[in-house]
């Protein structure tokens, strides 16, 4: 059965029946790898999904920013302009929150 292995030197993770001869990233020998527990591996796999969702949210927020700027350029009336400006500002916050969450996952080895 495949396990999730983590390099103790650089943190590289890989699936396999056994640890590799050497780490593909840093070259550390097999002895530097440790098998993650089923619970640890589940957290890593679950974080792959949520990281992908965060990246998708960031992409959607970028689209909203683009549309908001386009709407603001038209400047039809103060109400429209206000909504477009608010949407752009709110998307900045959403993007930064998602980036911070991904960074937190990375710092915990859940990437």
N, C-alpha and C positions, 0 to 999 in steps of 0.2 A: 504494500500500500504506500502511495506517495505521501511524503511528509513535506512540511515547509521548513527549510533550513535557513539559518541566519549566520552570516559571517560575524565573528566576534571582533574583527578588526575594523571593518568599514560599514557593517550593517546591511550589506547586500543580502537579499532574500531570493531563494529559488526553490522550486518544487523538484522533488526527485525521490527515488527509492532510497538513495543515500546521498551524503554530501559529496560535492565534486572534489576531484583531486586538488584543485586550486581554485580560489575565488576568481571568477571572471573579471571582477572589477579591480581588486587590489593584489591578487596573486597569492594571498595567504593560503597556507596548506590546509588540507581537510580537517586537521585537528582543531582548527580555529572555528569550525562550524558547529552549531548546536541546533538540534531539532526543537522546534517550537511545540509547545503542548497543543492539544486540540483546541483548548479555550483561547490560547494566544493566537493560533492560526485563524480561528473564526473571526476574531477581532480585526486581524489584518485583512482578511477577505471582505468582511463587512465594510471596512474603511475604504477599500477599493471602490465599492459601489457608491458610498456617500461622497468620496472625492470626485468621482465622475459626475455625480449630480451637482456638486458645488461648481464644477467647471462648466457644466451646461447652464446653470443659473447665471454665471459670470457672462457667458456668451449671449444669453438672452438679454441681460442688462445692457450689454454693449449695443444690441440692436435697438433697445428702447432709447438709449442715449442718442443714437443716430437719428431715429425718428423724431425725438423731441427737439433736436437741433433744427431739423428740417421744418417742423411745425413752428418753431420760434422764429425762423427766418421769414415765414409768411406774415407773422405778426398781425393776425386778423383783428384781434381785439385783446384788451388787457386780461380778460378771463382765460382765454386760450394760452396766451403767453405765460401767465402765471402757472398754469397746469404743466406746460411743457418744461418750464424752468424747474419746477418742483420734481417732476419725473426724473429729469437729468440728475438733480442733486440726490434724490433718494436712491437712484441706481448706483451712484458713487458709493454710498454707504453700504448697500447690499454687496457690491463687488468686493469692497474692502473687508467686510465681515466674512465672506466666503474665503477670501485669500487667507485671512488670519486663521480660520478653521483648518484649512488645508495645511498651513504652516504648523499648526498644533499637532495635526496627525503625523506630519513628517518628523517632528521633534520626538514623538512617542514611538517612532518606528512603524507607524501604521500607514505606510504608503506603498 
